[in-house]
Structures are given as structure tokens and as C-alpha cells.
Amino acid sequence: MALSRLMGIDYGEKRIGIALSDPLQIIASPFTVIPNNGTEAFSKINQLVVEENVNLIILGLPLNLAGEDTDKTREVRVFCEKLKNAVKVPVKLWDERYSSAEAKTALKQMGISSRDNKQHIDKIAASIILKDYMDNSQ
């Protein structure tokens, strides 16, 4: 029996950050960034789900600091419903309030300018979302 992976997604209006777990679901690693271009994005995510043997998608939900929905949160919820229709694995929403800030801090510690590396931020944020889920859902 093949082991399956988890996928973390950091949704953005222009780009979607993707992270994957290892097959034992212990480590979350930044994987790629895809353009958020409608149906093509859903096709690419579905392709990755199949190719990488993903059995669950964790989608970051950007609540405000009080834990309430915002316009962006509602946009992600709509994206989530469309994603559920596009893939054959469950999609779970996960609080991502601090993931982008953590990603920027991580890049800064590595000496990488976040201004010039927005794609790095997106996939690192996705890995932070996924790692947080893996650490706190057991």
C-alpha cells in the first residue's frame, strides 16, 4: 500500500502556494506556487493531488485577529467550495492568521527579501499552514 501525503494551500488572489507533507505525514515542505487563474488552477491542483498521492487538502482560512470572517475569508470559503468540486479528496479549512507573517520572518532569517520573493512567501506560508495542522490535529 502506498503512503499518502497531505497538501497545504495558501490562497491568494494572484498566486496559490502549495506545500506537501512527506509520505509519513511528519514533515511539511514548500512545494510550488501556481497562478490563480480560475479553472486552470483547479486542474493543476487536481493534477498534483493525483501525481503526489494526496489524501487530504488543508486550505488556509484567513480569519481576522478576533477570529472573525473578513472579505478575504469569504473569498477563501468560495474557493474552498469550488476546490471540493474539482478534487476527489476532502478539503479542510484551517486557521492561517499568522502564516504569511511567519513566512516573511523565515525568509528574512534566511537573508531573502520578501519583496522580491512573493512566490517564496506563498509556498512557505502553505507549509506553515500544513505544519500547524499536522502539529495540532492529532
C-alpha positions as CSV (number, residue, x, y, z in Angstrom):
1,M,0.0,0.0,0.0
2,A,1.4,3.4,-1.0
3,L,1.6,6.0,1.7
4,S,-0.3,9.2,1.1
5,R,0.5,12.9,1.6
6,L,-1.2,16.0,2.9
7,M,-1.4,19.1,0.8
8,G,-1.4,22.6,2.3
9,I,-2.7,25.6,0.3
10,D,-2.2,29.3,0.9
11,Y,-4.8,31.0,-1.3
12,G,-4.1,34.4,-2.9
13,E,-5.8,36.5,-5.5
14,K,-2.8,36.2,-7.9
15,R,-0.9,33.1,-6.6
16,I,-1.7,29.9,-4.8
17,G,1.1,28.5,-2.6
18,I,1.3,24.7,-2.3
19,A,3.0,22.6,0.3
20,L,3.2,18.8,0.7
21,S,3.9,16.5,3.6
22,D,6.3,13.6,3.3
23,P,4.5,10.2,2.8
24,L,4.7,9.5,6.6
25,Q,2.9,12.9,7.2
26,I,5.6,14.1,9.6
27,I,7.3,16.9,7.6
28,A,5.6,19.8,5.7
29,S,7.7,21.3,2.9
30,P,7.1,24.2,0.5
31,F,6.4,22.6,-2.9
32,T,5.3,25.1,-5.6
33,V,3.3,28.2,-6.5
34,I,0.7,28.2,-9.2
35,P,-1.1,31.2,-10.8
36,N,-4.6,31.7,-9.5
37,N,-6.2,31.7,-13.0
38,G,-9.6,30.1,-12.4
39,T,-10.3,26.6,-13.8
40,E,-6.7,26.1,-14.8
41,A,-5.7,26.4,-11.1
42,F,-8.2,23.8,-10.1
43,S,-6.9,21.5,-12.8
44,K,-3.3,21.9,-11.7
45,I,-4.2,21.3,-8.0
46,N,-6.1,18.1,-9.0
47,Q,-3.2,17.0,-11.1
48,L,-0.9,17.5,-8.1
49,V,-3.3,15.6,-5.9
50,V,-3.1,12.6,-8.2
51,E,0.6,12.7,-9.0
52,E,1.7,13.2,-5.4
53,N,-0.9,10.8,-3.9
54,V,-2.6,13.4,-1.7
55,N,-5.4,12.2,0.5
56,L,-6.4,15.5,2.3
57,I,-6.0,19.2,1.4
58,I,-5.6,21.8,4.2
59,L,-6.7,25.2,3.0
60,G,-5.6,28.2,5.0
61,L,-8.6,30.3,6.2
62,P,-7.6,34.0,6.9
63,L,-9.6,35.0,9.9
64,N,-9.0,38.4,11.4
65,L,-7.2,38.6,14.8
66,A,-10.5,38.3,16.6
67,G,-11.2,35.0,14.8
68,E,-14.0,36.5,12.6
69,D,-14.6,36.3,8.9
70,T,-13.4,39.1,6.6
71,D,-14.0,39.8,2.9
72,K,-10.9,37.6,2.2
73,T,-12.2,34.8,4.4
74,R,-15.4,34.8,2.4
75,E,-13.4,34.7,-0.8
76,V,-11.5,31.7,0.5
77,R,-14.7,29.9,1.5
78,V,-16.0,30.3,-2.1
79,F,-12.6,29.0,-3.4
80,C,-12.9,26.0,-1.0
81,E,-16.4,25.0,-2.3
82,K,-15.1,25.2,-5.9
83,L,-12.0,23.2,-4.9
84,K,-14.1,20.5,-3.3
85,N,-15.9,20.1,-6.6
86,A,-12.6,19.9,-8.5
87,V,-10.8,17.2,-6.5
88,K,-11.7,13.8,-5.2
89,V,-10.2,14.2,-1.7
90,P,-11.5,16.0,1.3
91,V,-10.7,19.7,1.8
92,K,-10.4,21.1,5.3
93,L,-10.2,24.8,6.3
94,W,-7.5,25.7,8.8
95,D,-6.9,29.0,10.7
96,E,-4.0,30.7,9.0
97,R,-4.0,34.1,10.8
98,Y,-0.2,34.3,11.1
99,S,1.2,32.2,8.3
100,S,2.2,34.9,5.9
101,A,3.9,36.9,8.7
102,E,5.7,33.8,9.8
103,A,6.8,33.1,6.2
104,K,8.1,36.7,5.8
105,T,10.1,36.3,9.1
106,A,11.5,32.9,7.9
107,L,12.7,34.5,4.6
108,K,14.2,37.4,6.5
109,Q,16.1,35.0,8.7
110,M,17.4,33.3,5.6
111,G,18.5,36.6,4.2
112,I,16.0,36.6,1.4
113,S,14.0,39.8,0.6
114,S,10.3,39.1,0.8
115,R,9.6,42.0,-1.5
116,D,11.5,40.2,-4.3
117,N,10.3,36.7,-3.5
118,K,6.5,36.8,-3.1
119,Q,6.3,33.2,-4.6
120,H,8.6,32.0,-1.8
121,I,6.2,33.6,0.8
122,D,3.2,31.8,-0.7
123,K,4.7,28.3,-0.6
124,I,6.3,28.8,2.7
125,A,3.0,30.1,4.1
126,A,1.4,27.0,2.7
127,S,4.0,24.8,4.5
128,I,3.4,26.7,7.8
129,I,-0.4,26.1,7.5
130,L,0.2,22.4,6.8
131,K,2.7,22.1,9.6
132,D,0.4,23.8,12.1
133,Y,-2.4,21.4,11.0
134,M,-0.1,18.4,11.4
135,D,1.1,19.6,14.9
136,N,-2.4,20.3,16.2
137,S,-4.8,17.9,14.7
138,Q,-3.6,14.7,16.2
